[in-house]
Amino acid sequence: MQKAIIIHCWGGYPDYCWYPQTKKELEEKGYEVIVPEMPEADEPKLALWLPMLQSIAPNPNENLHLIGHSAGCITIMRYLEQLSDTQKVGRVIFVAGFTDDLGYKELKNFFTTPIQFEKIRTKAKNFTVIHSDNDPYVDLKHADIFKEKLGADVIIKHNMRHFSGNRDKEKSCVSLPEVTGALIK
């Protein structure tokens, strides 16, 4: 069975913004979908988030697909870095992902070591990144970095900000069909 895990953003939770709709769409396509509540979401710590993802996906294979939103993306990258040489997942989709410290003290702990892009690139069948042209937190340059370093397909949405909701003081993004589309293509 195809399985998808959605790792939410900093301050997010399983029923936030576009996650419930994406979960519903994927379940209708036959996927098992997990949207875990990451620990201490308001002050995310890689030391807690990575073990949580590892416990949910202890035996990755190409039927496992990973979807990250913002801080969920760097969590997934760190997960992929630690996989053994023989382990690989199916598709990886990053929404509003970033590749370096954005200057927020709450996220610095995710960037204590350089990202191993060469290893990450070998750990998934395909990468897709979805970015907004007016994200107030994540510069569009990160889409280019993902394309260059991971060979990612890039989708740029207009005026979608951080694809979030009230926590980020923006109109809630409750539907993002591009995630489902990228996963089932």
C-alpha positions as CSV (number, residue, x, y, z in Angstrom):
1,M,0.0,0.0,0.0
2,Q,1.1,3.5,-0.8
3,K,1.7,5.6,2.3
4,A,2.2,9.4,2.7
5,I,3.3,11.2,5.7
6,I,2.7,15.0,6.0
7,I,5.1,16.8,8.4
8,H,3.6,20.1,9.4
9,C,5.1,23.5,9.8
10,W,6.5,25.3,12.8
11,G,3.5,26.0,15.0
12,G,1.3,23.8,12.9
13,Y,-0.8,20.8,13.8
14,P,-2.6,18.0,11.9
15,D,-5.8,19.9,11.1
16,Y,-4.0,23.1,10.1
17,C,-4.4,24.7,6.7
18,W,-4.2,22.4,3.6
19,Y,-3.3,19.2,5.5
20,P,-6.8,17.8,6.0
21,Q,-7.8,18.4,2.4
22,T,-4.7,16.8,1.1
23,K,-5.1,13.9,3.4
24,K,-8.7,13.4,2.2
25,E,-7.6,13.6,-1.5
26,L,-4.8,11.1,-1.1
27,E,-7.0,8.7,0.9
28,E,-9.6,8.8,-1.9
29,K,-6.7,7.7,-4.2
30,G,-6.0,4.7,-1.9
31,Y,-3.1,6.1,0.1
32,E,-2.7,5.6,3.8
33,V,-2.0,9.1,5.1
34,I,-0.5,10.1,8.5
35,V,-0.3,13.7,9.7
36,P,1.5,13.4,13.1
37,E,1.4,16.1,15.7
38,M,5.0,17.0,16.0
39,P,6.3,17.6,19.5
40,E,6.7,21.2,20.8
41,A,5.5,22.6,17.5
42,D,5.8,26.2,18.8
43,E,9.5,25.7,19.5
44,P,10.5,23.0,17.1
45,K,13.6,20.9,17.9
46,L,15.3,18.6,15.5
47,A,16.2,16.4,18.5
48,L,12.4,15.7,18.9
49,W,11.1,16.0,15.4
50,L,13.6,13.6,13.7
51,P,13.0,10.7,16.2
52,M,9.2,11.3,15.8
53,L,9.5,10.9,12.0
54,Q,11.9,7.9,12.4
55,S,9.4,6.2,14.7
56,I,6.5,6.7,12.2
57,A,8.6,5.5,9.2
58,P,11.2,3.0,10.6
59,N,11.4,1.0,7.5
60,P,11.3,3.3,4.5
61,N,10.8,2.0,1.0
62,E,9.5,3.3,-2.4
63,N,5.9,3.0,-1.3
64,L,6.5,5.7,1.4
65,H,6.1,9.3,0.3
66,L,7.0,12.3,2.4
67,I,5.4,15.7,2.3
68,G,6.8,18.6,4.3
69,H,5.6,22.1,5.0
70,S,8.2,24.7,6.0
71,A,10.1,23.3,9.0
72,G,8.7,19.9,8.0
73,C,10.9,20.1,4.9
74,I,14.2,20.4,6.8
75,T,13.0,17.6,9.1
76,I,12.5,15.3,6.1
77,M,15.9,16.3,4.7
78,R,17.5,15.3,8.0
79,Y,15.6,12.1,8.0
80,L,16.7,11.2,4.4
81,E,20.4,12.0,5.4
82,Q,20.4,9.3,8.0
83,L,19.0,6.5,5.8
84,S,21.3,3.6,5.0
85,D,22.8,3.1,1.6
86,T,20.0,0.6,0.7
87,Q,17.0,2.7,1.9
88,K,15.0,4.9,-0.3
89,V,11.6,6.5,-0.4
90,G,9.2,7.2,-3.3
91,R,8.3,10.9,-3.8
92,V,9.2,13.8,-1.6
93,I,7.2,17.1,-1.8
94,F,8.4,20.3,-0.1
95,V,6.0,23.2,0.4
96,A,7.6,26.5,1.3
97,G,10.8,24.6,2.1
98,F,14.2,26.3,2.8
99,T,17.8,25.2,2.6
100,D,19.5,27.3,5.2
101,D,19.1,29.1,8.5
102,L,16.4,31.8,7.9
103,G,17.6,33.8,11.0
104,Y,14.9,32.5,13.4
105,K,16.4,31.4,16.7
106,E,13.7,28.7,16.9
107,L,15.0,27.0,13.8
108,K,18.8,27.3,14.3
109,N,19.0,23.8,15.8
110,F,18.0,22.3,12.4
111,F,21.2,23.8,10.9
112,T,24.0,22.8,13.1
113,T,25.5,20.7,10.3
114,P,25.5,21.3,6.6
115,I,22.8,19.7,4.5
116,Q,24.0,16.6,2.7
117,F,22.3,17.3,-0.6
118,E,24.3,14.7,-2.6
119,K,23.1,11.9,-0.2
120,I,19.5,13.3,0.0
121,R,19.2,13.3,-3.8
122,T,19.8,9.6,-3.9
123,K,17.1,8.8,-1.3
124,A,14.0,9.5,-3.3
125,K,12.6,8.7,-6.7
126,N,11.5,12.3,-7.3
127,F,11.5,15.7,-5.5
128,T,8.9,18.4,-6.1
129,V,9.0,21.8,-4.5
130,I,6.1,24.2,-4.3
131,H,6.8,27.8,-3.5
132,S,4.9,31.1,-3.5
133,D,6.1,34.2,-5.2
134,N,5.2,36.3,-2.2
135,D,6.2,34.2,0.8
136,P,7.2,36.6,3.6
137,Y,9.4,34.0,5.3
138,V,11.0,31.9,2.6
139,D,12.7,33.6,-0.4
140,L,12.0,32.1,-3.8
141,K,15.7,31.5,-4.2
142,H,15.2,28.3,-2.3
143,A,13.2,26.8,-5.1
144,D,16.2,27.3,-7.4
145,I,18.5,25.7,-4.8
146,F,16.2,22.6,-4.6
147,K,16.1,22.4,-8.4
148,E,19.9,22.6,-8.6
149,K,20.9,20.4,-5.6
150,L,18.1,17.8,-5.7
151,G,16.9,17.9,-9.3
152,A,13.5,18.9,-8.0
153,D,10.5,19.8,-10.1
154,V,9.5,23.3,-9.2
155,I,5.9,24.7,-9.0
156,I,5.6,28.4,-8.3
157,K,2.2,29.6,-7.1
158,H,1.1,33.3,-7.3
159,N,0.2,35.2,-4.1
160,M,0.0,32.2,-1.8
161,R,2.3,33.6,0.9
162,H,3.5,30.7,3.2
163,F,0.6,28.3,2.3
164,S,-0.4,28.6,6.0
165,G,-3.2,30.3,7.8
166,N,-4.1,32.3,10.9
167,R,-1.0,31.4,12.8
168,D,1.0,33.3,10.2
169,K,-1.6,36.1,10.0
170,E,-2.7,35.2,6.6
171,K,-5.9,33.9,5.0
172,S,-5.9,30.1,5.4
173,C,-4.7,28.0,2.5
174,V,-7.1,25.2,2.9
175,S,-6.5,23.5,-0.4
176,L,-3.3,22.8,-2.3
177,P,-4.2,20.3,-5.0
178,E,-0.7,20.6,-6.4
179,V,0.6,18.4,-3.6
180,T,-1.8,15.5,-4.5
181,G,-1.0,16.1,-8.2
182,A,2.7,15.9,-7.7
183,L,2.4,12.8,-5.6
184,I,0.2,10.8,-8.0
185,K,1.8,11.9,-11.3
